[in-house]
Amino acid sequence: MEAASTIAEVRERVGAWRREGKSVGLVPTMGYLHEGHQSLIERAAAECDRVVVSVFVNPTQFGPGEDLESYPRDFERDLAKCEAAGAALVFHPTPEEMYWPDRSTTIHMADISEELCGKSRPVHFDGVCLVVAKLFNIVTPDAAYFGEKDAQQLLVVRRMVRDLNFPLRIVGCPIVREADGLAKSSRNTYLSPDERLAATVLSRAIRAGQALAESGERDASAIRGAVRDVLVQEPLADVEYVEVVSQETVRPVQRIESPVLCAIAVRIGTTRLIDNFFYDPAA
């Protein structure tokens, strides 16, 4: 496995693979990798000849007062996890390498990025789309792999790829969870022991909503209510939202008649956590 810090190095390496007829997968990350990230790399390695993992804490997707400076970082640990999962190249640029000081380009996905997390993090998805589009142009992958834990991000990126005609597949990969159900996240490290225990309420709430949907309930308000009923039992949980939305528009639905996403955002102490499930009534 190799590591590169410049765009030119990545393009040179990918160009050599292309001349050999190799397919290329991309796993974009912000580092501090865990088993969830590794599952994406392993999936990419199973489906592509070579895998590029980007490790870049992207400043443009953090709003004022968010955790850009405190976001956990451990590049040597990340390298070991990438190699173990089957990556061929790790791209670890600086912000100066990725962004011109006088950059003037933005990418805003209207509507689809403005619901759910977009309401409380208004600049977040603009930053995600910009960095992901840049990575697609730098790496030119055949497929890119994203975790379903960041469900709205996955749906936004899919729409961007469709709208801008990027020639690649977007592959969503299942949430990887701790033994007690908590979805794996780099931000879990922010939790105190008491908060870590309290955080398991998210997965319990998601399971309650999912069980109701799978039992045949089609009233979205009933599912939202079942999820919220579990969440409010935890004193440390401050619920930001519980929504059932269309997978196509990311707008709330009243009845489940097509594929939906049930998504939640909850603060445990000062740490904002998300969880979700996808559901297709026709499946």
TORKOLLUM-933952 format. One record per atom (N, C-alpha, C): x, y, z. Coordinates in steps of 0.05 Angstrom, whole numbers, padded with zeros to 5 digits, always signed. Layout:
// residues N
XYZ...
// end
This chain:
// residues 283
+00017-00024+00000+00000+00000+00000+00017+00025+00000+00009+00045-00015+00023+00070-00017+00007+00093-00004+00020+00114+00003+00007+00139+00012+00015+00162-00005-00004+00180-00011+00002+00204-00027-00010+00228-00014+00004+00251-00016-00007+00275-00004-00014+00296-00025-00008+00290-00051-00013+00310-00072-00032+00299-00093-00047+00316-00106-00065+00308-00127-00049+00296-00150-00026+00307-00156-00010+00297-00178-00001+00268-00174+00006+00262-00149+00014+00234-00143-00009+00215-00147-00033+00223-00138-00056+00205-00142-00062+00201-00171-00061+00223-00187-00068+00220-00215-00047+00203-00229-00022+00205-00221-00001+00189-00234-00006+00159-00228-00012+00153-00202-00016+00125-00195-00041+00113-00208-00063+00128-00207-00088+00118-00219-00084+00115-00250-00070+00134-00262-00064+00132-00291-00050+00106-00298-00030+00099-00281-00016+00074-00286-00034+00050-00283-00052+00050-00264-00071+00028-00261-00089+00026-00286-00098+00050-00295-00116+00050-00318-00102+00038-00343-00077+00045-00346-00062+00034-00369-00060+00004-00367-00061-00007-00343-00060-00036-00339-00088-00049-00341-00109-00032-00346-00136-00042-00348-00149-00048-00321-00139-00035-00300-00150-00041-00273-00174-00022-00267-00193-00033-00252-00216-00017-00243-00208-00005-00216-00221+00018-00210-00213+00033-00186-00238+00040-00169-00236+00034-00143-00257+00042-00124-00246+00064-00106-00264+00081-00096-00257+00103-00078-00274+00101-00053-00261+00104-00030-00274+00106-00004-00267+00133+00008-00284+00153+00007-00278+00179+00019-00282+00178+00050-00263+00187+00065-00266+00187+00094-00254+00213+00106-00261+00218+00131-00248+00240+00145-00228+00228+00166-00221+00203+00163-00201+00191+00180-00212+00182+00207-00194+00175+00225-00200+00162+00251-00218+00138+00245-00207+00120+00229-00223+00098+00218-00231+00078+00239-00254+00066+00235-00264+00045+00252-00274+00022+00234-00286+00002+00245-00295-00021+00230-00315-00015+00209-00331+00006+00213-00349+00015+00192-00335+00024+00167-00314+00040+00170-00298+00048+00147-00285+00024+00134-00274+00006+00151-00261-00017+00140-00279-00035+00124-00305-00036+00132-00324-00051+00116-00328-00039+00088-00327-00013+00086-00329+00000+00060-00304-00007+00043-00281-00006+00055-00256-00012+00040-00257-00041+00031-00265-00059+00049-00267-00087+00041-00286-00092+00019-00309-00079+00019-00329-00081-00002-00317-00071-00029-00303-00048-00027-00291-00037-00051-00269-00056-00062-00253-00068-00044-00232-00086-00052-00243-00111-00065-00267-00119-00056-00279-00143-00068-00290-00138-00096-00297-00113-00101-00310-00106-00127-00292-00092-00147-00269-00081-00138-00252-00066-00155-00223-00077-00153-00208-00073-00174-00180-00082-00174-00162-00066-00155-00167-00040-00153-00151-00023-00135-00170-00005-00120-00162+00001-00095-00179+00019-00078-00163+00042-00068-00174+00066-00072-00162+00091-00061-00180+00099-00037-00167+00105-00014-00181+00115+00009-00171+00144+00014-00189+00163+00015-00181+00190+00022-00185+00194+00052-00165+00206+00064-00165+00212+00093-00162+00243+00094-00183+00257+00098-00183+00286+00096-00205+00298+00113-00198+00312+00134-00218+00326+00150-00225+00352+00135-00247+00351+00122-00254+00372+00102-00266+00397+00116-00251+00419+00115-00261+00442+00130-00286+00454+00119-00292+00451+00094-00316+00464+00082-00342+00452+00091-00342+00429+00104-00367+00417+00113-00373+00422+00142-00356+00438+00155-00360+00445+00183-00370+00474+00185-00391+00477+00201-00401+00504+00205-00388+00518+00228-00394+00543+00233-00382+00557+00256-00390+00543+00283-00370+00540+00300-00375+00527+00326-00376+00497+00326-00373+00485+00302-00373+00456+00301-00344+00446+00307-00341+00419+00306-00317+00407+00318-00294+00402+00298-00289+00421+00280-00267+00418+00261-00241+00414+00275-00234+00431+00294-00208+00430+00307-00206+00405+00326-00228+00397+00338-00226+00375+00357-00232+00348+00344-00239+00348+00318-00246+00322+00306-00222+00303+00308-00227+00278+00317-00204+00260+00323-00188+00253+00298-00162+00252+00302-00143+00247+00280-00121+00228+00290-00115+00208+00274-00093+00189+00280-00085+00176+00254-00068+00189+00238-00062+00180+00211-00047+00154+00211-00029+00149+00229-00014+00124+00229-00033+00101+00234-00051+00105+00252-00072+00084+00258-00089+00080+00233-00096+00101+00220-00113+00099+00195-00098+00083+00174-00072+00088+00171-00057+00073+00150-00058+00044+00155-00055+00035+00180-00056+00007+00187-00083-00005+00181-00104+00009+00187-00131-00001+00182-00137-00003+00152-00127+00017+00137-00131+00016+00108-00116-00008+00095-00092-00012+00104-00076-00034+00093-00089-00061+00100-00099-00064+00125-00111-00089+00133-00137-00094+00117-00151-00073+00109-00176-00077+00095-00173-00080+00065-00149-00075+00054-00144-00080+00026-00141-00056+00008-00135-00033+00020-00131-00009+00004-00104-00010-00011-00103+00002-00034-00078+00003-00049-00064+00030-00046-00080+00052-00042-00069+00079-00040-00086+00095-00020-00072+00109-00003-00085+00128+00016-00078+00156+00008-00098+00173+00003-00094+00201-00005-00099+00218+00020-00078+00232+00029-00080+00247+00054-00070+00275+00048-00087+00292+00035-00078+00319+00028-00082+00339+00051-00069+00361+00048-00074+00384+00066-00097+00400+00054-00110+00417+00071-00130+00435+00059-00119+00453+00037-00094+00461+00039-00082+00478+00019-00078+00463-00008-00075+00436-00006-00073+00420-00031-00100+00418-00044-00121+00416-00028-00148+00412-00039-00162+00437-00048-00155+00460-00035-00171+00484-00041-00152+00508-00047-00158+00521-00070-00144+00546-00076-00153+00567-00056-00135+00585-00049-00142+00606-00029-00164+00625-00039-00166+00628-00065-00187+00645-00076-00209+00630-00090-00214+00605-00081-00234+00588-00094-00261+00602-00094-00277+00598-00115-00302+00612-00117-00325+00593-00125-00319+00567-00127-00339+00547-00135-00352+00534-00112-00379+00532-00113-00394+00517-00093-00413+00498-00107-00422+00478-00093-00443+00460-00103-00465+00458-00083-00488+00467-00090-00511+00466-00072-00533+00449-00084-00541+00428-00070-00562+00410-00078-00588+00420-00066-00604+00435-00081-00628+00447-00071-00648+00426-00061-00663+00432-00041-00684+00415-00029-00673+00391-00015-00660+00373-00029-00652+00347-00017-00632+00351+00005-00616+00372+00005-00597+00377+00026-00607+00395+00048-00632+00404+00045-00642+00424+00064-00660+00412+00085-00666+00387+00083-00682+00373+00104-00664+00360+00124-00675+00347+00144-00660+00331+00164-00636+00347+00175-00612+00336+00171-00588+00349+00182-00583+00377+00169-00593+00381+00145-00589+00406+00132-00602+00430+00146-00622+00425+00163-00635+00446+00177-00617+00458+00199-00603+00441+00212-00585+00451+00234-00557+00455+00225-00549+00443+00202-00522+00446+00191-00524+00456+00163-00531+00482+00159-00538+00492+00132-00515+00492+00112-00490+00492+00121-00467+00492+00102-00456+00464+00098-00465+00445+00113-00453+00419+00114-00452+00405+00087-00476+00402+00074-00477+00387+00049-00465+00401+00026-00464+00428+00026-00449+00442+00006-00420+00434+00007-00409+00433+00031-00381+00425+00035-00376+00396+00027-00395+00378+00034-00393+00350+00026-00393+00347-00004-00412+00360-00017-00413+00358-00046-00388+00369-00060-00378+00391-00050-00354+00402-00062-00330+00384-00060-00325+00373-00036-00302+00356-00033-00305+00330-00047-00329+00319-00047-00334+00293-00060-00331+00297-00091-00341+00318-00102-00338+00323-00130-00309+00326-00137-00293+00340-00121-00265+00343-00126-00251+00316-00125-00258+00299-00105-00246+00272-00103-00253+00255-00128-00278+00258-00137-00285+00243-00161-00268+00251-00185-00263+00277-00188-00247+00287-00210-00217+00280-00207-00208+00278-00182-00180+00272-00178-00175+00242-00182-00192+00225-00171-00188+00196-00171-00200+00183-00195-00221+00195-00207-00236+00183-00229-00243+00154-00224-00257+00148-00202-00263+00120-00195-00286+00109-00212-00287+00082-00214-00309+00068-00226-00333+00067-00207-00326+00066-00181-00347+00064-00160-00337+00078-00135-00355+00090-00120-00348+00102-00094-00366+00091-00073-00356+00087-00049-00369+00072-00028-00374+00090-00004-00400+00091+00004-00408+00108+00027-00425+00091+00046-00422+00097+00072-00437+00083+00092-00466+00093+00095-00484+00075+00100-00512+00082+00103-00518+00096+00130-00499+00096+00148-00504+00112+00173-00508+00141+00166-00492+00152+00148-00496+00179+00138-00515+00178+00114-00540+00172+00121-00559+00165+00100-00566+00189+00082-00569+00213+00094-00575+00236+00077-00552+00242+00059-00527+00240+00069-00504+00244+00053-00504+00225+00029-00511+00200+00033-00512+00181+00012-00532+00189-00010-00556+00198-00001-00576+00205-00020-00569+00231-00035-00556+00250-00021-00548+00275-00034-00526+00269-00055-00507+00252-00048-00485+00246-00067-00496+00232-00091-00515+00213-00087-00527+00199-00110-00541+00219-00128-00555+00238-00117-00569+00258-00134-00548+00276-00148-00527+00284-00135-00506+00300-00148-00494+00285-00172-00488+00259-00168-00476+00243-00189-00495+00241-00213-00521+00238-00207-00541+00237-00228-00543+00263-00243-00545+00285-00227-00549+00312-00240-00525+00321-00256-00501+00315-00246-00476+00324-00259-00463+00304-00277-00476+00281-00281-00467+00260-00300-00439+00250-00294-00433+00247-00268-00408+00234-00262-00409+00204-00271-00388+00194-00284-00389+00167-00295-00380+00146-00274-00395+00143-00253-00388+00123-00233-00413+00113-00219-00409+00091-00205-00431+00080-00188-00427+00089-00159-00449+00095-00145-00448+00101-00117-00459+00076-00102-00443+00065-00085-00451+00041-00070-00455+00047-00041-00479+00042-00031-00485+00046-00003-00480+00020+00012-00467+00021+00035-00460-00003+00051-00473-00001+00078-00481-00024+00089-00496-00025+00114-00482-00013+00138-00497-00004+00157-00486+00007+00182-00473-00016+00197-00449-00010+00208-00435-00029+00225-00439-00018+00254-00446-00037+00272-00454-00029+00299-00436-00042+00320-00435-00029+00343-00422-00041+00366-00439-00064+00376-00428-00081+00394-00443-00104+00404-00469-00095+00417-00470-00072+00429-00495-00063+00442-00513-00047+00424-00507-00046+00398-00524-00033+00378-00517-00006+00369-00500+00009+00384-00493+00036+00376-00479+00036+00349-00488+00053+00331-00475+00054+00305-00447+00065+00308-00428+00052+00295-00400+00060+00298-00396+00088+00285-00382+00105+00299-00377+00133+00290-00352+00143+00303-00337+00159+00288-00313+00171+00300-00320+00189+00323-00344+00201+00323-00352+00219+00344-00360+00204+00370-00362+00178+00369-00368+00163+00394-00346+00167+00415-00322+00174+00406-00300+00178+00424-00305+00203+00442-00323+00220+00434-00329+00244+00451-00345+00237+00476-00358+00214+00476-00377+00207+00497-00363+00199+00523-00373+00209+00546-00364+00199+00572-00376+00171+00576-00367+00156+00596-00378+00129+00601-00409+00130+00605-00419+00149+00620-00448+00151+00624-00462+00158+00598-00450+00176+00582-00462+00184+00557-00461+00160+00537-00439+00146+00538-00437+00122+00520-00459+00102+00525-00465+00098+00550-00487+00080+00557-00514+00091+00548-00518+00117+00552-00543+00130+00544-00547+00129+00514-00525+00130+00499-00526+00132+00470-00539+00107+00457-00540+00085+00472-00552+00061+00461-00582+00064+00456-00593+00086+00467-00622+00091+00462-00627+00096+00432-00608+00106+00417-00613+00111+00389-00619+00085+00374-00603+00065+00378-00608+00040+00363-00633+00026+00373-00639+00029+00399-00664+00017+00409-00688+00030+00396-00687+00057+00393-00708+00071+00381-00711+00064+00351-00689+00061+00337-00690+00053+00309-00702+00026+00306-00694+00007+00324-00705-00020+00322-00735-00020+00326-00745-00003+00344-00774-00001+00349-00788+00009+00325-00778+00029+00312-00791+00039+00287-00790+00019+00265-00767+00006+00262-00764-00013+00240-00782-00037+00244-00785-00046+00269-00803-00069+00274-00832-00062+00267-00840-00037+00273-00867-00028+00267-00871-00027+00237-00852-00016+00222-00855-00015+00193-00856-00043+00181-00839-00060+00191-00838-00088+00180-00863-00104+00187-00877-00095+00208-00902-00109+00216-00926-00100+00198-00921-00080+00181-00942-00071+00163-00953-00043+00168-00943-00030+00188-00952-00002+00194-00944+00016+00171-00963+00031+00160-00958+00050+00138-00962+00079+00145-00971+00084+00170-00975+00111+00179-00948+00122+00190-00936+00141+00176-00910+00151+00183-00910+00163+00211-00932+00176+00219-00933+00188+00245-00932+00168+00267-00944+00144+00263-00943+00122+00282-00914+00113+00286-00899+00111+00265-00871+00102+00267-00854+00124+00280-00858+00149+00273-00844+00171+00286-00850+00171+00316-00875+00166+00323-00883+00165+00351-00870+00143+00366-00868+00119+00354-00856+00096+00367-00826+00102+00372-00813+00114+00353-00784+00120+00356-00780+00141+00378-00796+00162+00377-00793+00184+00397-00800+00174+00425-00819+00155+00427-00827+00145+00454-00803+00131+00467-00786+00118+00451-00762+00105+00462-00742+00126+00470-00738+00145+00452-00717+00165+00457-00722+00182+00482-00747+00189+00487-00753+00207+00510-00750+00193+00537-00747+00166+00536-00743+00152+00561-00714+00156+00572-00696+00166+00555-00669+00170+00563-00664+00199+00572-00659+00205+00597-00656+00232+00607-00634+00248+00593-00612+00234+00584-00590+00248+00572-00594+00254+00542-00616+00244+00531-00621+00248+00502-00636+00273+00497-00625+00290+00480-00638+00315+00471-00644+00310+00441-00669+00306+00435-00677+00298+00408-00678+00322+00389-00662+00321+00368-00663+00343+00348-00685+00338+00327-00686+00313+00316-00708+00306+00298-00713+00276+00297-00737+00269+00291-00745+00242+00284-00763+00245+00259-00754+00235+00237-00769+00239+00212-00771+00213+00195-00793+00211+00181-00796+00190+00160-00798+00205+00134-00779+00202+00116-00778+00217+00091-00775+00199+00067-00783+00210+00044-00780+00196+00019-00750+00193+00012-00742+00170+00003-00714+00167-00006-00708+00183-00031-00729+00190-00046-00725+00205-00070-00722+00235-00065-00739+00246-00048-00739+00275-00044-00728+00284-00017-00725+00265+00002-00717+00271+00030-00737+00290+00043-00762+00290+00034-00783+00306+00046-00801+00287+00063-00812+00297+00085-00829+00280+00101-00853+00268+00086-00861+00244+00093-00884+00231+00082-00905+00226+00103-00930+00224+00095-00951+00218+00114-00957+00188+00115-00955+00176+00091-00959+00147+00089-00935+00134+00074-00929+00110+00081-00906+00096+00069-00917+00079+00046-00914+00091+00022-00923+00078-00002-00900+00073-00022-00877+00083-00016-00853+00079-00032-00829+00079-00013-00805+00074-00024-00781+00072-00006-00777+00097+00012-00773+00092+00038-00770+00114+00056-00744+00111+00073-00737+00132+00086-00715+00133+00105-00727+00143+00131-00723+00128+00152-00730+00137+00179-00703+00145+00192-00700+00171+00198-00675+00182+00208-00679+00197+00233-00659+00196+00251-00659+00211+00276-00633+00224+00281-00634+00247+00295-00610+00261+00305-00615+00267+00334-00596+00260+00351-00599+00263+00380-00573+00273+00391-00574+00292+00410-00550+00300+00425-00550+00286+00451-00527+00273+00456-00521+00261+00482-00499+00278+00494-00507+00294+00514-00488+00315+00523-00483+00335+00501-00458+00339+00494-00452+00358+00472-00447+00343+00445-00450+00317+00445-00444+00301+00421-00469+00296+00405-00468+00303+00380-00491+00298+00362-00487+00272+00347-00507+00254+00351-00506+00228+00339-00530+00224+00320-00526+00208+00300-00548+00201+00281-00551+00171+00278-00575+00163+00270-00580+00135+00264-00604+00134+00245-00609+00111+00233-00631+00109+00214-00637+00081+00206-00658+00077+00191-00662+00053+00175-00676+00060+00149-00670+00045+00128-00683+00048+00102-00706+00026+00102-00728+00033+00089-00750+00013+00087-00764+00017+00060-00768-00006+00047-00783-00007+00021-00807-00025+00025-00831-00014+00024-00855-00030+00029-00859-00051+00007-00846-00048-00016-00850-00068-00038-00829-00090-00036-00810-00088-00018-00788-00108-00018-00798-00134-00004
// end
